[in-house]
């Protein structure tokens, strides 16, 4: 099969990582895979997999006005359409909301099934009124819509018929380092994610401030970058926590950092599918996450494989941390349960779910219009 993936960039994000991993897996089993990005490729955090044809379209420039944005998006659609004609895929897989809209526009009339995927909770993540309206208008033309959690399925089934909606979680990247029980690890709490309001790191800072005096040996390290770095650093400084909480930036040694962490925090206000939490569980960390609308509750059974606390509740987060920091055996027990929980996210299982979607949409198009590749010629 010829598969074409489309995403805005290969920057440091969960959607980008999953797109790269899926393309690598499809290529490894013998599919012809191309990967289109809207940017120019110069800011890649993830490398395109060997053997996958990477095409950087250089369409990601900012626009100074609404008129300029309209012209830029017309150019994006035209360029995308030419690229799709060149690639001649059997199926297109597009990630993230605005990119999905552009791809659906570009692929109209080509006879190529487009599978679009939302990579964050669309009920909470605003994309602008114009993009929202375009999404509602164009998503019904998608061959299938993939979401990441059951919580988002109802939203998706209000956009497309239920038989064209699939829930597919992210594949798990297995730990590549030796793991020790969480209760025997260094006194480190770790958070990972973009430094934006969505991720709730302000609440994590406040929660750690509540317990810092009681646990003088413990540190909190937050990995990631984003526009809220200065605000978060100011919050750390205002609480006198500069020697205890570190904003550590991006890391290319995720496995090592998680393997050295006793506790992992995910204080998000909303999620799509939390890759960082899944990886932390696979590394045997004792995890504390919020009961936000989508994501953590799909992974954690409260009190068994981790702890769940209400959104925006620093006191509840501090209480959950206190119980874990006081009890090394509980950390080890929850870490072991977390590892067992992640077995259902094995890459082979996730690929089978994508294959079921492909079989459905490609069979449908071939039956109705003939070969997608020939139709796109």
C-alpha positions, 0 to 999 in steps of 0.5 A: 500500500502507498500511504501519505502522512501529512502534518504541520511539522516534525517539531517537539510534540506528541502528534509529531512523534506518533506520526513519525513512529507510524510512518516508520512502522508502515515502511518497516513492513513494506508499505511505500510511505511518504511524509509531507510537512507544511513547514520547511523542515529546518526546525525538526525535532524528530527525524523522518524515518529512513526509507520514508520519503520526506517532502517539506512544503515550506508553507508555514509562514505567518500572515499579517492580516486576514486577507494575507492569511486567505491568500496563504491558505489558498497557496497551501491548498494548491501546493498540497494538491500538487504534492498529493498528485505527485505522491499518488497514495492509496490513502492519506493520513492527516494529523491535527485540526487545521492541517486536516482542513487544508488536506481535505480541501486539497484532496477534493475530487482526487479519489483518494480516501483521507483519514483525518485524526484529532490529536487533542480534545476538540471540545476544549481546544479552540482553533478559531471561529473560521477554522471551526466552521471549516472543520464542521463543513469539511470533516464529513467528506473525510473517509474516516475520523480517528480520535484517541479516546472514548471520551471524544467519540461522541463529539466525532460521531456528531460530525461523521456517521459512527461507522466512519469513526475509530478510537485508536490510542497512541502506540507505546514506545518501550523503555530502552533502559533498565528499570528499578522499582519506583520506591528505590529511585532518587527523590525526584518528581518529573513533569513533561509537556509544553509550557502552556496553560493547558498543561497545568504546571502552575498548579503543580508548582503551587502543589509542590510549594505546599509540601516542599518543607515537609519533604526537603530532599525532593525536587520537581523537574519540568521538561519542555518549552513554551510561551509560559516559561517566564510566567512559570519561572516567576511563580517558582521564584515568588514561592521561594522554590528556585532551588527545588523546582527546575524548568529543564527545557526539552530533553533528548534523553526521555528514557533516562529522565523517566527511569530516574524519576520516582513520581510523574505529574500530569496536572493538565486541564485537558488532553488528547492522549497524554504520551508523556503519561503513557511513557512514564507508566511504561517506565514504572513511575508512580503517576499522579494525573488529573481527571481532565475530560480526555486521557488520564482516566483511560490509562490510570485506575485510581489507587491501583496504577496511579492517582487521579485528582481533580483539575485545578486543585493544588491541594488535592494534588499536594495530598496525593503527592504526600501519600506517595512521597511518604510510602516507598512501597506504594510507589513501587506497587503503583509503578509495577501496576502501571507497567502492566497497564501499558501492555494494551498499547503495544505498537502491533495492537495499534497498527492493527487498529489503523489497518482496520481503518485502511481496509475499510476506506480503501476497499470503499474507494476502490469499489466505488471509483476504481484505483485511488492512484489511477483516479489521482493521476 
